[in-house]
């Protein structure tokens, strides 16, 4: 990546849905907010849930459809019955050869919250499809990226996450990898 390149994130671990009765789940912390254990099962709003993995460079502009046919098939899980309000999480690791300042761009029609290395770096309470771009700092080595996303009613449940590399040096090398 160089200049103002955009690089979508294509490798994710996904878990959900967690309960969000009447929209109160966005403020409630669920297990991914205090531990990332990709092999542990948790209690979700439809029973036991676990992390599933999505590996695809064919996602259009990095858009992940949490209700769509692509990720449940890739993850080999059944699509659960949907409630009107739910919470999901996406997780990946970002590998960097050096410490860099860069920007992340996210777009979703729902409330989202993003952590980098266990620090909240972005929070949007809006429910529109506005694209948000904000600065992040990445350390040399492995960086954890966690996204919390809300779903309301029967709307689509989509999210796009991309690096906007206009602040990183042209020699920076960012590797995106979901650790299993």
N, C-alpha and C positions, 0 to 999 in steps of 0.2 A: 504494500500500500504506500502511496505517496500523494503529495499535494492534498486535494480535497476528496480523495477516493472514499467510497462507501463500501463497507464490507459487512454483509449480513451474517448473522450467526446461525449456523446450520446444525449444530450438534447440541442436543439438549437432553437432560433428564427431566421428566415431567411427572408431577404427582397431583392427585385431586380426584374427585372434588371433596373439599372440606365444607362444613356447614356454614351458611350465611343467612340465617333466618332473618327475614325482613331487612337485609342489608347490614346487619351488625357484625358480620364476620370479618370485614376489612380491618377493623380496629383490634380484633382479637388475634393474639399470636397463636399460630399453630406450630407443630413440631419442626418444620423446616426452618423456622426463624431462630431456633436455639440449637439445632443439630442437623447436620447433613450426613445421613447414613443411608446410602443408596441401596442397601440391602435389607433395611428394616421395614416392617409393615406398621401402619398406623390406622387408627379408627377414623374413617371418613364419614360423610353424611349418608352413604349407601352401604356401610359396612367396612370391612378391612380393605385398605388400599396400599399400594407400594409404588415406588418409582418405576417408570418405564422410559425407554431410551429412543430418541428420534435422531437418526443420522440421515441427512438428506441435503444434497446441494441443489435439489430441484424445487425447493420451496420458492415460490414467486416472491422476489424481493425480500426474502427472509421471513415472509408472513407465515405464522404458525396458527393453524385453525384447530383449537382444542376440541371442537365438536365435529370437525370434518372427517371424511373417510380416510385421509392419508395417515394420520398418526396412530389411530387405534390399530389399523392393519399392520403398520410397521412395528408397533409395540406388541402386536398379537394379544390385544386385550379386547373384551367386549365393551361396547359403549353402554354405560350405565343409564338407567332412567334419569332424566334431568329434573331437578327442582328449579323453582323460579330464581333462586339466588344461590350462588356457589362461589367457592374460592379455589383457585389452582395455583401451583408454583412451578416455575421452570428454573433449572440450575445448569450451569456450565462452568468450566474452568477456562481461564484465558492465560496462555503461556506467553511470557515476554522475555526477550533477550536482555532487556535493560529497563530501567525505570523510565516511564514516559507519562506525559500529560496528553490526553487525547479527549475526544468527545464521543458520547453515546447518543444515538437517536432512537426514540421509541415512539410507537404509534399504536394506540388501542382505543376502542370506543368505551372503555371501562376504567375504573379506578385502578391504578398500578402503583407499586412501591418497589424500589430497586436498592439492593445492597451490593457493594463491592467490598470484599474482605470484611464482612460483618458490620459495615458502616452504611447507614442509609444515605444514598447519594441523590435519590430522586423520589418524589411522591407527587402523584397527580390525583386530585379528587374530581377532576372533570369527567364528564361522560359524553365526550364527543371524539371525533377521529383526528384531533389536532396532533401533529407531529411535534414532539418535544426533543430538543437537543440540549445537552448539559455536559459540563466538563467532568472528567474522572481522572484519577491518578492511579496508575498501575505500577506495581513494584516489579523488580526483576524476579523471574520465576513464575510460580503459580499464583493466580488471582481468582478468587471465587466470585461468581456473579449469580445472584438470586433475584428472581422476579416474582412478585405476588400479584395476581390478577383476579379481579372480581368479575362475575357474570351476573347480570340482572335480567330477570324475566326470560323471554325466549329469543333474545337477540343472538346474533353470531358471537362467538367467543374467540376473537383473533387478537394477535399481537405481532408486531414487527420490531426487531431489535437490530440496529446496525451501528458499526463504528464509523464515525466521520473523522478521518485521520488527518485533519488539517493542522493539528498542533504537534503531532509526533514528527520526529526527524525522518528524513527520507531513508535513513539507514536502519530505523527501528524495524524489528521483525516481531510481529504479533502472530502467535499460533493459537488457534481456537480449538479446544478439545474438551469434550465431556468425559470425565473420568468415571469409569465403571467400577 
